[in-house]
Amino acid sequence: MNTIIGPDGVQRCRWSDAAPEFLHYHDTEWGFPVSDDRRLFEKLCLESFQSGLSWRTILAKRENFRAAFANFDINIMADFTADDVERLLQDKGIVRHRGKITAVINNAARAQEIVAEEGSLAAFIWRFEPDASQLGEPQTASTSVESIALSKELKKRDWKFVGPTTVYAFMQAMGLVNDHATGCAMRDKAEQDRQIFARP
């Protein structure tokens, strides 16, 4: 079973019970559609940092990441210098990985290019929303045709740390895919949000 009965008697995705901080994240963020460029970019960055680590580690440090990376404002991050990289490498509140730090700074500049071309990062990303009728059972895949395509397009645009698995986790979290488990109380809520969501 991919679900579990929570402390309040509500049935949820099993992973929501894995750590105390997961419950609120599961119920209010994960799987609900997002069109805000800052939030989309933040999540792509955090998924990049998660590579090889647990989401609990990243979620626990999310406020520290926001403080360290100018609240993931692409226009500020794109101007980060080598001095900023060294500053970030000394910041114990985040994941101090030089490759990932330089990658997300690079990705901010690449995001600026997409915004200049497409009008918004959201308009570009939501073009890769899968057809829900073509998806399999929830929480059985780690990639999709669309996550592979989005990853490929981002890499072609010189984004870093955006492999298909990272991109699929991003798509799950940002509501491009409703991957709440069958029987999870949030699945219907996320789907209702997706039905009224104005695609950019």
C-alpha positions in Angstrom: 0.0 0.0 0.0 1.2 3.5 -0.9 -1.0 5.1 1.8 -1.1 5.3 5.5 -3.6 6.6 8.1 -2.2 9.8 9.6 -2.3 10.9 13.3 -5.6 12.7 12.5 -7.2 9.7 10.9 -6.8 11.0 7.4 -5.4 8.7 4.7 -2.3 10.1 3.0 0.7 9.0 0.9 2.9 6.8 2.9 5.9 9.0 2.6 4.1 11.8 4.4 4.6 9.9 7.7 8.4 9.5 7.2 9.3 12.7 9.0 7.3 15.2 11.1 7.9 18.1 8.7 6.6 16.1 5.7 2.9 16.2 6.8 2.4 19.9 6.2 4.5 19.9 3.0 2.5 16.9 1.7 -0.9 18.5 2.5 -0.2 22.1 1.3 2.5 22.0 -1.4 3.4 18.7 -3.0 1.4 18.0 -6.1 -0.5 21.3 -6.2 0.0 23.3 -9.4 2.4 26.3 -9.4 2.8 29.0 -12.0 5.0 31.4 -10.0 8.5 31.7 -11.6 10.3 32.2 -8.3 8.8 29.1 -6.7 9.4 27.0 -9.9 13.0 28.1 -10.0 13.5 27.5 -6.3 12.2 24.0 -6.6 14.4 23.2 -9.6 17.4 24.4 -7.5 16.4 22.5 -4.4 15.9 19.3 -6.4 19.4 19.8 -7.9 20.8 20.1 -4.4 18.9 17.0 -3.3 20.6 14.8 -5.9 22.2 12.0 -3.8 20.6 13.3 -0.6 17.2 13.0 1.1 14.4 15.5 0.6 14.2 15.7 4.4 17.7 17.2 4.5 16.8 19.8 1.9 13.4 20.7 3.4 15.0 21.2 6.8 17.4 23.6 5.3 15.0 25.4 2.9 14.8 28.7 4.8 18.6 28.7 4.9 18.8 28.1 1.2 16.3 31.0 0.6 18.4 33.4 2.7 21.7 32.3 1.1 20.4 32.5 -2.5 18.5 35.8 -2.4 15.1 34.0 -2.1 15.9 32.4 -5.5 15.4 35.7 -7.3 17.0 34.8 -10.7 17.9 38.4 -11.4 20.0 38.7 -8.3 21.4 35.1 -8.5 22.5 35.5 -12.1 24.9 38.3 -10.9 26.5 36.1 -8.2 30.3 36.2 -8.5 33.2 33.9 -7.5 33.1 35.7 -4.1 29.5 34.6 -3.6 30.5 31.0 -4.4 33.2 31.2 -1.7 30.7 32.7 0.7 28.2 30.0 0.1 30.8 27.3 0.5 31.3 28.6 4.1 27.5 28.6 4.9 26.8 25.7 7.2 23.1 26.1 6.8 23.0 24.8 3.2 24.5 21.9 1.2 28.1 23.0 0.6 28.8 21.4 -2.8 30.7 23.6 -5.2 29.4 21.9 -8.3 25.7 22.3 -7.2 26.3 25.9 -6.1 27.8 27.0 -9.3 25.2 25.0 -11.2 22.2 26.9 -9.7 23.9 30.2 -10.3 24.5 29.3 -13.9 20.8 28.1 -14.1 19.6 31.5 -12.9 21.2 33.1 -15.9 19.8 30.5 -18.2 16.4 31.1 -16.6 16.7 34.7 -17.5 17.1 33.7 -21.1 14.0 31.6 -21.0 12.0 34.5 -19.5 13.3 36.8 -22.2 12.2 34.3 -24.9 9.0 32.9 -23.4 7.7 35.7 -21.2 8.0 33.5 -18.1 9.7 30.4 -16.8 6.2 29.0 -16.1 5.1 29.3 -19.7 8.1 27.3 -20.8 7.8 24.6 -18.1 4.1 24.0 -18.4 4.4 23.1 -22.1 5.8 19.8 -20.8 2.8 18.9 -18.7 2.0 15.2 -19.3 -1.4 14.1 -20.6 -2.8 12.6 -17.3 -4.6 9.9 -19.3 -1.2 8.6 -20.4 0.3 8.2 -16.9 0.5 5.0 -15.0 -0.4 4.3 -11.4 0.7 7.0 -9.0 4.2 6.7 -7.5 5.4 3.9 -9.7 7.7 5.9 -12.0 10.8 8.0 -11.4 10.9 9.5 -14.9 8.4 10.1 -17.7 8.6 10.9 -21.4 7.9 14.5 -20.5 10.6 14.7 -17.8 13.1 13.2 -20.2 12.1 15.8 -22.8 12.2 18.7 -20.4 15.6 17.6 -19.0 16.9 17.3 -22.6 15.7 20.8 -23.5 17.1 22.3 -20.3 20.5 20.7 -20.9 20.4 21.9 -24.5 20.1 25.4 -23.0 23.1 24.7 -20.8 21.3 24.1 -17.5 23.2 21.9 -15.0 22.0 19.2 -12.5 18.7 18.7 -14.3 18.6 15.0 -15.1 15.3 13.3 -15.9 14.8 11.9 -12.4 15.5 15.3 -10.8 13.1 16.9 -13.3 10.4 14.3 -12.7 10.5 14.9 -8.9 10.2 18.6 -9.7 7.1 17.9 -11.9 5.5 15.9 -9.1 6.1 18.6 -6.5 4.9 21.5 -8.7 1.7 19.8 -9.8 2.5 19.1 -13.4 1.8 15.5 -12.4 -0.7 14.5 -9.7 1.2 11.7 -8.1 -0.6 11.6 -4.8 -1.4 7.9 -4.2 -4.7 6.4 -5.0 -6.7 6.8 -1.8 -4.7 9.7 -0.5 -7.1 12.5 0.7 -4.9 15.1 -1.1 -5.2 13.4 -4.5 -8.7 14.8 -5.1 -7.8 18.2 -3.7 -4.7 18.4 -6.0 -6.8 17.4 -8.9 -9.4 20.0 -8.2 -6.7 22.6 -8.1 -5.4 21.3 -11.4 -8.8 21.6 -13.0 -9.2 25.3 -12.2 -5.5 26.1 -12.6 -4.8 28.7 -15.3 -2.0 27.3 -17.4 0.5 30.0 -18.2 
